[in-house]
Amino acid sequence: MTRTFKIAGITLAATLLALLALMLWPSPPAPLPPPATGYLIRNVHVVDVENGTAGPLTDVAVRGGHIRAIGSDAPAQGLPVVDGAGGWLVPGFWDMHMHSFQVSPQLHLPLFVANGVVNVRDMMDCPGESDTLIACLADKRAWTRAAEAGQMTSPRFVEVASYYLEGPQVTPADVSRLALVYKRRGLDALKVYDRLSRPAYFRAAEEARRHGLRLLGHLPKAVALAEAVRAGQASIEHSDALPRHCFAGADDWRQGKLADVAPGVLARRMVEEYQPQRCAAVFAAMREAGTWLVPTHVTREEDACSADPTFLSDPRLDYLDPLSRWALEDDLGAVAARYPSPADKAALRSYFEHGRRLTGEAHRAGVRVLVGTDTTIGGFRYHDEMAHLVAAGLSPAEVLRAATIEAARYAGQERTAGSIAVGKRADLVLLRANPLEDIANTRTIEAVWMDGHHYDRALLDALLEYTGNQARSPGVMLRLLTGFARSSVQSDL
C-alpha cells in the first residue's frame, strides 16, 4: 500500500510539473516578415477607395514604411521588386469591433494580418492595470509598437475602449469614479452596455465629455436610440439597436412591459411592427450628429444560425482553441433553446435579415457605417461582414470605403492612412481579383504590407498554419484555462 501511495504521489507530482512546464514554456512567436520596409510593387491596379475606381496598371514605390511614388516611372532605386501580376492594390483593412486576450498573439492577431486586417479597434480593456485573461492597454500598445517595427505579427490598435459599464448595480457615482480611473490610465473611450441604468448612462455621457473620451458601445435597453444620439454616443455597436428602436412597441419594450413576451414572438413583432418613420427620424439625427454605426452582422448571423449544424461544421472554426469552440457552441445552444420552435427560428432569421436591411437604409440616409466583427475568428469573418454589408444594399465600392478611409476618418488618421496616396502609410493588400466587381474578391489575398513590412502569400499561409497549430497546443490551452480561472472578470464572462 505504501509503495502504491508513493507511485501515485510521484505520478501526481510529475503531472503537475509537466503542466507547470507547459504553462511556463514560451510559445513560439508567429512568423515575422522580412526586415525591409521598402519595395517596388509593379504591375498593379491601384484602387481609389474615395472614388470607387481602379486605375490602369501601374507601379507603387514604398520606402521607409510609406508610399513614396505612384506611377509607371516610380523609381526603383535598388528596392526589392514585387510583381503584382495585374492584381488590385487596396488599402489595408480596419476591423472596428474586436476583442483581444493574453493569448491573442498566438490565436487571433495573426489571423487578422493573414486576412488583410492591419488596424483594429479594441472594444474592451481589462478592468484593472493587468489581467490574466483580457489583454490590457499596456499589452496592446506594446503589440502595436512591435508590429510597426516588424518585430511581431499583429494589427495596429487604433483605439481601446474601457471595460464595459454594465448592470443596474452600477451607480452614477461608480461611473464618475471609473471614468477618472480610465482617463488616467490612458484609454480612449467609455464603453456602455445592455443593462446600464438611465442615470448611470447619462452620467457616463457627462464624464466622457468632461474627460475628452468617446462614449461608445451597446445601446442600453433603458435608453432610446435617439436619446443616445443626443447624448453624444460616438458609435452604436450591433445592428439589433435598429429594429429595437424602429418598431411600434419600442417604448413598452424599453420600460419592461414586454418582459413576458416570448423571444420568438418579440422578434416577430419587431419585424412586423416596423415603423419606417421612427427609423427615418433617428437616421437623420445620427447623420447630423455624426454617429457611427458598427452593425457586426456576423454576430447576429451566428444567432440566426444557432440551430444549423452546418454552421458549426465551418472548417474555419478549426482555428479556434477548444475552450473558445466550446464557448461558441454553448452560446449558440443557449440561443437555440430560447427559440425552440421552427416558427421561432424563422422569426430569428427574419429579425437578422431585417436588421441587415435597416443598415442599408441607415447608410442611404447618410449614417456612416464601419466594418467590425466581434468574433473569435474575426480575420476570416471580416470578409463575411463585408459581404453582409453588400447584402444590406451597399455597393462593393462603398463597403471598401467603410473598411478603409472611413475607418481612418473615425480614428482621425485620414491624412496618414486609409487610402493609397503618396506620403501615406504603406498599409496595403494585394488582391488577385477586382473587389469593385465582387466584394468576395477581398478574399483573394496575394500579399499584405503593414508599415511597409511585406507578408507574401507563402508567409500568410505560414501564419494560418501557425495559428492552427497554436489552437491545438496544450500549452496555449493550459495558459488560457489558468488565465480564465485567475481573471478578475471570469464571473462577468
N, C-alpha and C positions, 0 to 999 in steps of 0.2 A: 504493500500500500504506500509506504514511504517513497519507494522508487517511482511509483506511478505519479505521486504528487510532485516529485522532483521533475519528472519528464514533462508534466503538464505546466509546471512553473517555467521551465526552460522554454517550452514551446510558446507560452504566452509572452514571455519576455522577448523572444526572438521576433514574434509577430509585431509587438509594439515597436521594437527597434526598426523593423522593416518599414512599418507605417510611418515612423518618425523620419526615416531616411527618405522615403518617397515624398513626404511633405516638405522637407528641407532641401532636397536635391533640386537645384535650379533647373527650370525648363529651358530648353534651347530657345534662343530668340528666333523670331520669324526671319526668313531670308531677307537680306538687305539689297538695295540697288547699288550699282557701281558708284564710286565717289564723285564721278564727273557730274557737273551741272550745266554743261554746255553741249549742244547738239545742233546739227543742221538737219531738220526734218524736211525731206524732199518729196515732191510729187503728191501733194495732198490738196483736198478741197477744204478751205477754211470756212467753217460755219459761223456766220454772223448772227448771234442769238438775239441781238437787238432788233434786227430787221427780218429775221426768219429766212435768210437766204444762204446759199452756199456758193462760193466763188469758184472760178476756174482753177485748174491745177497750178499750184504754186509751191514755194518753199518758205519755211519758217526757221529763223535762226534764234537759238536760245543760248544765252551765256550768263553765267553767274546766277542762275535760277530765274531769270527774267527774259521776256521776249524782246529781242534786240532789233529784229528786222523781219518784214513780211514781203515776199516778192520773189520772182524767179531769179533775180540778181542778188538775193540775200547772200552776204559774204560768208564763205566757209571758214576762212582764217584758221585752218587746222582743226576745225571742230569734227568730232565723230559724226558720220552721216548715217541717218536712219531713213531707209526708203519707205515712204508711206504707201507705195504701190497703188496710188489712186484712191486712197481711203479718205475718210472725212474726219477732220480735226475739230473737236468741240472743247469748250472749257471743262475743267474738272467739275464733278457734281457735288452738290451740297445736300446732306441729309439734315433737315431742320427739326427732327424729333427723334432722338436716340437716347440710350442709357448705357453707361459703362460701369464695369465692375473691376475688381482687382485682378481677375483672370482674363480681362478683355484683351491684353496684348497677345495672349495665346489663342483665344477663342473667337474674338469678334472683330478687332481692329484690322487684322489682315484681310478679312472678308470685305470690308468696306473698300480698301485700296484695290483689291482684286476686281471689284466691280465698278471702279472709276470714281468712287466717292472719296474726295480728299479734304473735305471740310464738313464738320458736324457741329450741331448744337446739342449739348447735353442737357437733358431736361430734369435731372435730379442729382444734386450733390449729396454727399453724406451729411448727416445732421451735426456731427462734431468735426473736430480737426482731422480725425482719422477714423478709419473703419476697416474691419477685416473682410467685408464683402463688397460694399459700394466703393467705387473709385472716388476719391476726393479731389478738391480743386488743385491741390499741390501735385497730385498724380497727373492730372490732365494737362497742367501747364508743363510739367516735365516731359510728358509724352509729346506734346506739341513741339517743344524745343528740340527734342531728339529727332523727331520726324523731319522737321525743317532742315536739320543738319545732315540728314541721310543716315542717322545712326539708329533708327528704329522705323519699323513699318507700321504707320498709323496715320489716320487723317489728322488734320489740324482742328483743334477745338476752338470755335469762334465765339461761343457764348456758353456760360454754365449757369443754370438756374439753381435756386436753393432746394433743400429738402422740402417736400410739399407740406403746405399748411392744410391740415385735414381734420375733420371731426368736430362735432358740436362742443367738445370739451375745450377746444382752443378758443381762448377769450381774446378780446381786443388788446388787453394788456400783454398777453402772450405774444401776439403778433408784433406789437411795438418792440418788445424785448428781442425777439428773434430777428426782426428786420435790422436792428442795430448790430447784432452779432454777425449776420450775414454780410452786411455792408463792410464792417471792419475786416472780415475775412477776405473780402475782395471779390465776392460773387457779383454776377451781372444782373440778376433778376430774382424777384419773389415769385414762387410758384403756388398757385391756389388749386384746390381740389374739390371733389364732388360734394362732401358733406360739411364744408365750412359754413358757418352761420353768416347771416347777413351782416350783423355788426362787425364780426371779425373780417369779413371780406372787404367791407368799405374802409376799415382801419388799414388793411393791407394796401389798398389803393392810396390812402393818405401817406403811409410810410414809404411806399415806392416813390411817390413824388418827392417826399422830403429828402430821401437819400439818393435820388438820382438813379433808381433801379427801375428796370422794366417790371411790369406786372403781367404775368402770363400763366397759362396752364389750362386746366379744365374749366368749364363753366359750372360753378356750384349750383346745385338744384334750387337753392333758395333765391338765386339771383337771375333775373331775366336777362336775356342776351342784350337787349337794348340798354339795360342798366350797366352792364359790364362795359359796353362800348363807351357810354357817357363817363364811366369811372376811369377810363383810360387804359383798360386792359389792352396790351400791345398785340397779343396773339391769342386766338381761340384754338385750342387743340381738339381735334377729333370732329368728324363730320356729324356725329349724333347731336351736337348742340343745335343744329339747324332744324331737323324735324321736331325736336322737343320744343322749340320756340314757336314754330310756324303752324301749330295745329290749334283747333278751337278750344281744346281743354288745357292749354298750356298753363294758364293761371291756376286752375284747380290742381294740376299735377304738381306744380311747384309748392303749393300750400299743403300738400299731403292728402288732398281729398280723393285721390285716385289710388291710394295705397292698397286697397282691397281688390283692385282690378288685376286679373291675371296677366303676366308678362306678355303672352301671345296676343291677348285681346288688346292690351295697351299699345303694342307695336302696330297692330292693325289700325287702331284708332288714329295713331299719329300719322299714318299714311292717308287713310280715308277722310280724315277731318282737316286735311291740309288747307290752309288759307293763304293763297298767294300774296294777298295784300300785307299780311303780317311780315312775310319774308321780304317783300319789296321795300317796306319801310326800314327794316333793320339793315338790309343790304346798303341802302342809301346812307344810313348812319355810319356803317362800317367804312364805306368808301370815303366819306367826308372826314372821318376820324383817323383814317389810315390804319385801321385794324386789320391785321393779317389773319388768314385762315390756313391752318395746317391740318387737313382733313384726315390724314392717316387712314385711308380707306382699307388698307391691308388688314388693319386690326378689326374693323367691322366685318370684313370678308371672313376672317377667322371665326367670328361668332356665327355668321351665316352658314359656314361650312362645318360647324361643330359636330354634326352627326353624320358627316360624309366621310366614310372610311378612306376614300381616295385622297382626301386632303392630307391625312396623316401618313400616306404612303409616298408623299413627295420626297424624291431622293435627296433634295437639298437639306432635309431635316437630318440627314446623316452627319451634318456639320455641327449639330447640337451635342453638347455633353449629355450624359444620361440624366442628370438632375434637371437640366433645362427641358429635356424631352419629356420627362415625367411631369414637370410643372405645366407644360403646354397641354399635354393630354388631360391632366387633371382639370385645368381651367376650361378646356373645351367640353369635357364631360359635365362640368357644373352648368355650363351654358345649355347644353343639350337637355339636361334634366329640368331646367326652368321652362323649356319649350318642348313638352313631351309629345304632343300630337302632331300628325302631319300638317294640320292646319296651322298650328303654332310655328312649325318650322318654315312653312311657306310665308307666314307673316314676318318672320325674322328676316328671311331673304328679301322680301319686298321692302322692309324697313332699310336694309343695307342699300338696296338699289335706289330707294327714294332719297336717302342722304347723299348718294353719289350724284343724282340728278340736281339736287339743290346746290351742290358745289359748283356745278356748271352754271346754274342760274346766278349764283353769287359772283362768279367770275365775269359773266356777261354784264352784270350790274356794276362792275368796276371794283369789286373786292379783290385784293391782292392775295394770291394763293401761293403757298410754298409746298415743297415736297418733303415729307417726313414719313418714317416707317414705324417706329416704336415696337419693333420686333427683334427677337434674338438672332435672326439671320437677316438683319437689316440690309446688308450689302446686296444679297440676292433680291430681297423683297422690294428694294428701291426701284428696280425696273418694273416690278409688278405695280407699284404705286403709280409710276408714270403712265402705265397702260390704263389704270383706273381713271386717271385724270383725262385721258383721251376719251374713254367711255363716258365720262361726265360731260363732254362737249368741248373740251379744249382741243385746239389743233396741236399736232406734234411740235410745231414751232413755239406755241405758247407754253407747252409743257417744258421744253428745253429752256425757255426764258425763265420760268419759275424755278427750275433746277439749278440755275447758274447766276445770271446777272441780277435777278430779283432777290435771290438769297443774299448776294453780295450787298445789295442796297439795304436789306434789312440789317445786315451786320455793319453797315457804314463803311464798306470796303469796295464800293463800286469803282473808285478811282484806281485801285491797285489790283483788282481781281474780278472774276465773274464773266469776263469775255476775253476774246483773243485780240489783243491790241499791243502795239509797241510800248514797252515800258511796264506792262502788267506782269504779274507773277506767271511763271511758266507752270501752271496747273492745267494739264491738257489730257485729253483722252482721244486716242486714235481708233476709229471705227472702220470696219470693213465695208459697211453699207450705210446708206444715207438715212439718218434719223428723221429728216424733214418729210420723207415719204412714208415712213412707218416707224412709230416710236419703238417698236420691238427691236429695231436695229441698234438701239443703245446697248443691247446685249452683245453685239459683235465686236467686242473689245480686242484690239490687237496690241495696244500699248497704253501705258499711263505715265504721265510725268507729274511729280509734285515738287514744287520749287526747283524744277529742272532735273530732279533725280528720276532716272529712267527705269521703269519696270516694263521689260519686254514681255512677249507672250509666254516665253519659257519661264520667266520669273513669276508672272502671275499664276501660272499653273503650279509652280512650286509653292506659292502662298496657299493655294487651295489644298494641296497635298499636306502641307504643314498643319493647317487648321484642322483638317480631318483627322490627322494623327493625334493632335493635341486633344481633340474632343474625346478620343478613346484612351487617353493617357491616365493610368491610375493615379499618378502624382498630381496632375491637374484636378482630377476628380476629388482627391482627398483634400487638397487645398480649398476647393470650392465648398466642400461639406464642412470643414472645420471653420472656414471663414463665415459661412452661414450660421453655424452654431454659436460662434462668438460675437456675431454682429449685434450692434445696438438696435438694428432695425428689423431683426428677424420676425418679431411679433407683428410688425406692420405689414410685412410681405407675405 
